[in-house]
Amino acid sequence: MSHVYNAVRNTILYAAERAGASVTVAELPFPRPEPAAVLKSIERAITGRTRIVVMDHITSGSALVLPLEDIVKLCHAAGVPVLVDGAHGPGQVALDLPALGADWYVGNCHKWLSAPKGSGFLYARADRRADLHPVTISHGYRDGFTAEFDYTGTTDPTAYLAVPAALAFFERLGGATLMERNKRLAAEAAKMLAIGLGTEVGAVFEMAGSMGLVRLPIDLPSNRSEALKVRHALQDAGTDVPVHPQAGGLWLRLSAYAYNELSDYQRLAQMLPGVLDRLRD
């Protein structure tokens, strides 16, 4: 997909080059796409030569919660397996991996579940496990999916062992109630900033999660280098907000969590005009 995380994009290109395969990109409409339009863009990209679809659950740079269950059904109807980059999924949206039906799903626990960095999980549907092996082949080889991935040498398992405590903490914060509260706070903050800047938000509420995207009213090239320049200017001003190039512009990506209140984003709204003026000079 056109909104794929850059590290995942590079991995796809590397794997395709080694296999002598080509990569087809599904161009997602943006901003404020509707689920039906997303499905249509993916459907157009699939051909009889398509061997796998790699897609996000929640896009990192554009903060879109994609209609994953419907996308998986679409791909499977065409006979194409699906690998999901769910880095932002756990803790931001409810997850029922068997119901989603993806062939493989990879998620991080250090983002919205507050677990240590390096903790995450790989889900593989039961019929997709026999041919799946870790990069490091160790003692569990040929002893089954769990045994192979459970011990791969001298990797420190501390981060993984902390995940149950992180899940319990997340539930104490509210669990599903917290996720809904974060979604509404992110949407309210994004709308407030967009109105103040005279611009627009990136997602309709139906396709939003605990993040929101707001277009910046600044005439700078839409690329990663300029986005980083804006982010550094925000850091110099005493705050930190990721900035992403999308659809010919630069966009702020807001995040909302248990420790955030609307006043945090109101403070950002007060800071932004001065930061943008300095960038224009």
C-alpha positions as CSV (number, residue, x, y, z in Angstrom):
1,M,0.0,0.0,0.0
2,S,1.1,3.6,-0.6
3,H,0.9,4.3,3.2
4,V,3.2,1.4,4.2
5,Y,5.7,2.1,7.0
6,N,9.1,2.8,5.4
7,A,11.0,0.0,7.1
8,V,8.3,-2.5,6.0
9,R,8.5,-1.0,2.5
10,N,12.3,-1.6,2.4
11,T,11.8,-5.2,3.7
12,I,9.2,-5.9,0.9
13,L,11.6,-4.5,-1.7
14,Y,14.5,-6.6,-0.4
15,A,12.4,-9.8,-0.3
16,A,11.1,-9.1,-3.8
17,E,14.5,-8.5,-5.2
18,R,15.9,-11.7,-3.8
19,A,12.9,-13.7,-5.2
20,G,13.0,-12.0,-8.6
21,A,9.4,-10.7,-7.9
22,S,7.9,-7.3,-8.6
23,V,6.0,-5.1,-6.1
24,T,2.6,-3.6,-6.9
25,V,1.5,-0.6,-4.8
26,A,-2.2,-0.1,-4.0
27,E,-2.6,3.7,-4.0
28,L,-4.9,4.5,-1.1
29,P,-7.1,7.7,-1.5
30,F,-6.2,10.5,1.0
31,P,-7.2,12.5,2.9
32,R,-10.4,11.2,4.6
33,P,-10.9,8.0,2.6
34,E,-14.0,6.0,3.1
35,P,-13.7,2.2,3.7
36,A,-15.3,1.3,0.4
37,A,-12.7,3.5,-1.5
38,V,-9.8,1.7,0.4
39,L,-11.2,-1.7,-0.6
40,K,-11.6,-0.6,-4.2
41,S,-7.9,0.5,-4.4
42,I,-6.7,-2.8,-3.1
43,E,-9.0,-4.7,-5.4
44,R,-7.6,-2.9,-8.4
45,A,-4.0,-3.8,-7.4
46,I,-4.7,-7.5,-7.1
47,T,-4.1,-9.6,-10.3
48,G,-3.7,-13.2,-11.1
49,R,0.0,-12.9,-10.5
50,T,-0.4,-11.5,-6.9
51,R,1.2,-13.9,-4.4
52,I,0.9,-12.1,-1.1
53,V,-0.6,-8.8,0.2
54,V,1.3,-7.0,2.9
55,M,-0.7,-4.3,4.6
56,D,-1.0,-2.2,7.7
57,H,-3.8,-2.5,10.3
58,I,-3.2,1.2,11.3
59,T,-1.0,3.2,9.0
60,S,1.8,4.9,10.9
61,G,2.3,8.0,8.8
62,S,-1.4,8.8,8.0
63,A,-3.0,7.3,11.2
64,L,-5.8,5.4,9.3
65,V,-7.5,2.4,10.8
66,L,-8.0,0.3,7.8
67,P,-11.1,-2.0,7.3
68,L,-8.9,-5.1,7.9
69,E,-11.5,-7.8,8.1
70,D,-13.1,-6.7,4.8
71,I,-9.7,-6.4,3.2
72,V,-8.7,-9.9,4.3
73,K,-12.0,-11.3,2.9
74,L,-11.3,-9.5,-0.4
75,C,-7.8,-10.9,-0.7
76,H,-8.8,-14.4,0.3
77,A,-11.6,-14.4,-2.3
78,A,-8.9,-13.8,-4.9
79,G,-6.8,-16.6,-3.5
80,V,-4.2,-14.3,-2.0
81,P,-2.7,-14.6,1.6
82,V,-2.4,-11.6,3.8
83,L,0.4,-10.5,6.1
84,V,-0.6,-7.7,8.4
85,D,1.8,-5.1,10.0
86,G,-0.2,-4.5,13.2
87,A,2.5,-2.4,15.0
88,H,-0.1,0.1,16.1
89,G,-3.0,-2.3,16.6
90,P,-2.6,-3.7,20.1
91,G,-4.0,-1.3,22.7
92,Q,-5.4,1.1,20.1
93,V,-8.2,-1.0,18.7
94,A,-9.8,-4.2,19.8
95,L,-8.2,-7.3,18.4
96,D,-9.7,-10.7,17.7
97,L,-7.1,-12.3,15.5
98,P,-8.9,-15.5,14.6
99,A,-12.0,-13.5,13.6
100,L,-9.9,-11.1,11.5
101,G,-8.7,-14.1,9.5
102,A,-5.3,-12.8,8.3
103,D,-2.8,-15.5,7.5
104,W,-0.1,-13.7,9.6
105,Y,-0.3,-10.7,12.0
106,V,2.7,-9.0,13.6
107,G,2.0,-6.6,16.5
108,N,4.1,-4.5,18.9
109,C,3.3,-4.2,22.6
110,H,5.7,-1.3,23.4
111,K,3.4,1.3,21.8
112,W,-0.2,1.4,23.1
113,L,0.2,-1.3,25.7
114,S,3.2,0.4,27.5
115,A,5.3,-2.8,27.5
116,P,9.1,-2.6,27.2
117,K,10.6,-2.0,23.8
118,G,11.4,-5.2,22.0
119,S,8.2,-6.9,23.1
120,G,5.7,-8.0,20.4
121,F,4.1,-11.0,18.9
122,L,3.7,-13.0,15.7
123,Y,0.3,-14.7,15.0
124,A,0.0,-17.3,12.3
125,R,-3.2,-19.0,11.4
126,A,-3.0,-22.7,12.2
127,D,-2.7,-23.8,8.6
128,R,0.1,-21.3,8.0
129,R,2.5,-22.5,10.8
130,A,4.2,-25.5,9.3
131,D,6.3,-23.6,6.8
132,L,7.0,-20.6,9.0
133,H,10.4,-20.5,10.7
134,P,12.3,-17.8,12.7
135,V,15.3,-16.1,11.1
136,T,17.5,-17.7,13.7
137,I,17.3,-21.5,13.5
138,S,17.9,-23.1,16.9
139,H,17.1,-26.0,19.1
140,G,13.3,-26.1,18.4
141,Y,13.7,-26.6,14.6
142,R,11.0,-29.0,13.3
143,D,9.4,-29.3,16.8
144,G,6.5,-27.1,15.8
145,F,5.7,-23.4,15.6
146,T,5.8,-22.6,19.3
147,A,9.0,-24.5,20.0
148,E,10.9,-23.0,17.1
149,F,10.0,-19.4,18.0
150,D,10.2,-19.9,21.8
151,Y,14.0,-20.3,22.0
152,T,16.2,-18.7,19.3
153,G,19.6,-18.5,21.0
154,T,20.6,-16.0,23.6
155,T,17.9,-13.4,23.0
156,D,17.0,-11.7,26.4
157,P,13.3,-12.6,27.0
158,T,12.7,-10.0,29.7
159,A,10.6,-7.7,27.5
160,Y,8.3,-10.6,26.5
161,L,7.9,-11.7,30.1
162,A,6.7,-8.2,31.0
163,V,3.8,-8.3,28.5
164,P,1.3,-9.9,31.0
165,A,1.9,-7.1,33.5
166,A,1.5,-4.5,30.7
167,L,-1.8,-6.1,29.7
168,A,-3.0,-6.0,33.3
169,F,-2.0,-2.4,33.6
170,F,-3.8,-1.5,30.4
171,E,-7.0,-3.1,31.7
172,R,-6.7,-1.2,35.0
173,L,-6.5,2.0,32.9
174,G,-9.8,1.1,31.3
175,G,-9.1,-1.4,28.5
176,A,-11.8,-1.0,25.9
177,T,-13.2,2.2,27.6
178,L,-9.7,3.7,27.4
179,M,-9.4,2.9,23.7
180,E,-12.7,4.6,23.0
181,R,-11.8,7.6,25.1
182,N,-8.4,8.0,23.4
183,K,-10.1,7.8,19.9
184,R,-12.5,10.6,20.8
185,L,-9.8,12.7,22.4
186,A,-7.6,12.4,19.3
187,A,-10.5,13.3,17.0
188,E,-11.4,16.3,19.1
189,A,-7.8,17.5,19.2
190,A,-7.3,17.0,15.5
191,K,-10.5,18.9,14.7
192,M,-9.5,21.8,17.0
193,L,-6.1,22.1,15.5
194,A,-7.4,21.9,11.9
195,I,-9.9,24.6,12.5
196,G,-7.3,26.8,14.2
197,L,-4.9,26.3,11.3
198,G,-7.5,26.6,8.6
199,T,-6.6,23.2,7.2
200,E,-8.0,19.7,7.4
201,V,-7.8,16.4,9.2
202,G,-6.7,13.2,7.5
203,A,-9.3,10.6,8.6
204,V,-13.0,10.3,9.0
205,F,-14.0,9.2,12.5
206,E,-14.9,5.7,11.3
207,M,-11.3,5.1,10.1
208,A,-9.5,6.8,13.1
209,G,-8.0,5.4,16.2
210,S,-6.0,6.9,19.0
211,M,-4.1,9.1,16.5
212,G,-5.1,12.0,14.4
213,L,-3.5,13.8,11.4
214,V,-3.7,17.5,10.7
215,R,-2.4,19.2,7.6
216,L,0.1,22.1,8.2
217,P,-0.5,25.4,6.4
218,I,3.1,25.7,5.2
219,D,4.6,25.7,1.8
220,L,7.5,23.2,2.1
221,P,8.3,20.2,-0.1
222,S,6.4,17.1,1.0
223,N,9.3,14.8,1.8
224,R,10.8,13.2,4.9
225,S,13.7,15.7,5.1
226,E,11.3,18.7,5.4
227,A,9.1,16.8,7.8
228,L,12.1,16.2,10.0
229,K,13.0,19.9,9.8
230,V,9.5,20.8,11.1
231,R,9.7,18.2,13.9
232,H,13.0,19.6,15.0
233,A,11.5,23.0,15.1
234,L,8.7,21.7,17.3
235,Q,11.2,20.1,19.6
236,D,13.2,23.3,19.9
237,A,9.9,25.0,21.0
238,G,9.4,22.5,23.8
239,T,7.2,19.8,22.4
240,D,7.4,16.8,20.1
241,V,5.0,15.8,17.4
242,P,5.8,13.4,14.5
243,V,5.5,15.1,11.1
244,H,4.7,13.1,8.0
245,P,4.7,13.9,4.3
246,Q,1.3,12.9,2.7
247,A,-0.7,13.9,-0.3
248,G,1.6,16.8,-1.3
249,G,1.7,18.3,2.2
250,L,3.2,18.0,5.7
251,W,0.9,16.7,8.4
252,L,1.1,16.6,12.2
253,R,0.3,13.2,13.8
254,L,-1.3,13.6,17.2
255,S,-1.5,10.8,19.7
256,A,-3.9,10.4,22.6
257,Y,-3.4,8.3,25.7
258,A,-4.5,8.0,29.3
259,Y,-2.2,10.8,30.5
260,N,-3.4,13.3,27.8
261,E,-6.1,15.9,28.2
262,L,-7.4,18.4,25.7
263,S,-5.4,21.1,27.3
264,D,-2.2,19.4,26.0
265,Y,-3.4,20.0,22.4
266,Q,-4.6,23.5,23.2
267,R,-1.0,24.3,24.3
268,L,0.3,22.9,21.0
269,A,-2.2,25.1,19.1
270,Q,-0.9,28.1,20.9
271,M,2.7,27.2,20.0
272,L,2.2,26.3,16.4
273,P,1.8,29.7,14.8
274,G,5.1,30.9,16.1
275,V,6.9,27.7,15.1
276,L,5.5,27.9,11.6
277,D,6.3,31.6,11.2
278,R,10.0,30.9,12.0
279,L,10.0,28.1,9.4
280,R,8.7,30.5,6.8
281,D,11.4,33.1,7.5
